[in-house]
Amino acid sequence: MYFFTNLLIYFDSNGGFIYLKQILFNSFELKLTPTMGIESYNFSGKRAIIRVDFNVPIDKVSLQVQDDKRIRAAIPTIKHILSHGGSVVLLSHFGRPKHGPEEKFSLRHIVGVVAELLSSPVSFCEDFNEASRKAEALNPGEVMLVENVRFHPGETAGDLKFASLLASLGHCYVNDAFGSAHRAHASTTQIASFFPNDRMMGFLMEAELLNAERILKTPSRPFTAIVGGAKVSDKVLIIENLLHIASDIIIGGGMAFTFIKAQGGEIGNSLFEPDRIDTVLDIFKKAKEMGVSIHLPADSVAADSFAESARTQTVHTHEIPEGWMGLDIGPEAISQFQEVIVSSNTILWNGPMGVFEWNSFERGTKEIALSVATATERGAFSLIGGGDSAAAIAKFGLAEKVSYVSTGGGALLELFEGKTLPGINALD
């Protein structure tokens, strides 16, 4: 079993959050001394390097930011440092450039959005070799955004020399990029080694860990985990870990059909991982031993092709005709899952119920989202696990109706799988 223990939270006289003193997760101990907490650190006259996660979606044609949620999430940390006499150097990756600089992956496209959200000018540096000189010219209250760190091959390689170059940009290091905390890259891990007494988490990183800890440590039961997405192989570790703490696990999306097939069902042309049948059978066995209820969709909306305009029919999930594939959960499954969700006191949602990006197959995911919002309104704690789940909550306008929407897809998934995140470990 994986969990957090010994979580000590300090507050100032006004009840404001100061810092995490200790987190213990999966036998990994992270200690933050008072001098390392962002609230108690003296930023006056110092340049703070903040690793943010500005990997936001942009329109392929206009190159305009389509969703600024991740940028907004970093604003409190940036403003705190600026208001306490510091200047800020922002580091981030953007997309996955494969051969050095690519215009479509340049962070210059988001400078205007960052400046607007900060209500302050933001300078841009596209040359890593010029970054140190330009950083030294920053005055208190000023912000500089450096070009996409993945344009340099040393970033993804975790190169210590590149990390040293990045470290030369400031006097202290703040990691507020939870969405990248599972990457052992130069700007997320190695750079921290150059600031043994001046490295810390930002407010977003702290919030992500606190909300994850609420589920991992002492969830209020009944605790329902909703797990969806395309493949069992992507979610097997999180399901196995959740068996130790959840009372109910709802399985949806393409991955559900491997579970159905393991029960002897006919799934037509639906997604199926034959090499995961034994894994699924083992999950069923462990769930029974631990008293955890596994919920599979009773019916599905099947299509005759993988297309938004495909012909559809609602069928029993164990009886999908040959040539048809399940692309959403059906009305009976929705009702079945809703009953479980609205009676829960803790809810973790990671992965959609179907191809929600297409209006023809969005109903299942939308109804589940509404149920999570209803349960939250009734007093349940709900954590939406980033990635597609966060996109779904945003699409249906329910982000303000749940307890917390994580900014980290892969990072949160690995956290719940019981893995140590390099970006967190580097701060120890």
Summary of the structure (lengths in Angstrom):
residues: 428
radius of gyration: 22.7
end to end distance: 22.4
largest distance: 68.5
contacts: 1531
relative contact order: 0.12
helix: 39%
strand: 20%
